[in-house]
Amino acid sequence: MNKARPPQEVMQTLQIVKQTLQWRYWAWSPWLLFAASAGAQEIIELPTEDRWLTPDFEEIYRIGSLSGEPWEQFGNIGEVAFDQAGQLYLLDHHVDSIYVVSPDGEYRRAFGGRGDGPGEFRYAAEFAVMRDGLVVVSDWGYSAYQVFDASGEYERRVAWAQRWAVAVSTGLMPDPGGDGLFVATGAPIRALEMVNRGGVVTSPTTRPVERLDLAGDVVTRDTVAEGWLPGGDDPLSISTGWVGWGQAFAPRMLPGVLPDGSVAFSDSLAYVIKIARPGEGVWRILKRPLQPVPVTRAVRNAEKERRLRAAEARSAEALRIERVRNANLEFYEVVSMLRDLGTSWDGEIWVQRHGEDPSDDKGPIDVLTMDGRYLGSYPAGVAGMPDAFGPNGLVAFIETDELDVETVVVKRVAGR
């Protein structure tokens, strides 16, 4: 049975959020806050001094070109992912289609597309690829997850637990050991839960890391760990067109799934990585004793000007929204240190810090292991955070040139 679609104004607001913020999901938590219950947590302190690594990536193939095959003339590649065979999956939001590419870069198949028929998408927001090639797509238009088998054939639809309840999340993460998903709630506008209460938007009081079970007709959710979310914003009305914008330099919710089914995540201003597993919660914490940068008046002014310039370059509407946001922008007392996090199939945790400028998200990338070893750091500017990790050291990067042409480059980390 089809679920009721959310009101048009809700979908329009979500679309503005998606386009303006380019799917970069942030979240809040206190500085040096650990889980409320210490339990049997193991705390490992990492070294302070950087040990620089030399990037050694072997390029395997690249796809995407205006002069290429029709399928690789990409419109808006939102996500990429690998399966255990090394096949690459690409979700193109422009046409709501998923493309599958062989380990050597050859076209295999496509499925999905925009529409109301079986296996078509009304609004394909994000996707996840299981190890065996099963694909799960979050379709906001259906308020459900659509499931496809390893050959791209449509299998079924799993409804969300609440009617047009939307938690703006950090993305879907496949459970390596089963058919479930992990998700962590958080966004630049705060974590929002939109519920059918006369158009009122209410914000949850925590940012949980959850496991989603897709075995039934309706998804069930189990909390793996609680992320801390400070209060302060009143419920907001969708009809006003206004959403709460949060605070600049607030800590982001940065999760990644490890090979044993644990989830590594950061939700702190400090350099703190928590590792949690279903049924146990946070069981290990990795800390690096680096000091966050204080937010001065000069830092605040520079950040406001940067946001206005970036919005003006996008569109007049983006600039209008940013001016409203800027007038109400608040700042944390220090700059959050961590800007991105990725996890590899062999258990490495890649952690990206901010650069010399507090607004620079492309700082050094530290490589850690899930057992608490620091392997070294890639200097800023010489290696980027992969958009996807795969088996045997495979990594994928989404690149955009000066003409906004998108290319996906697949490489292998040397020695894997």
Buried (B, 14 or more C-beta within 10 A) or exposed (E): EEBEBBBEEBBEBBEBBBBBBEBEBBBBBBBEBBBEEEEEBEEBEBEEEBEEBEEEBEEBBBBBEEEEEEBBBBEEBBBBBBBBEBBBBBBBBEBBBBBBBEBEBEEBEBBBBBEEEEBBBBBBBBBBBBBEBBBBBBBBBBBBBBBBEBEBEBBEBBBBEBEBBBBBBBBBBBBBEBBBBBBBBBBBBBBBBBBBEEBEBBBEEEBBBBBBBBEEEEBBBEEBBBBBBEEEBEEBEBEEEEBBBBBBBBBBBBBBBBBEBBBBBBBBBBBBBBBBBBEEBBBBBBBBEBEBBEBEEEBBEBBBEBBBEEBEEBEEEBBEBBEEBBEEBEBBEBBBBBBBBBBBBBBBBBBBBBBEBBBBBBBBBBBBBBEBEBEBBBBBEEBBBBBBBBBEBBBBBBBEEEEEBBBBBBBBBEEB
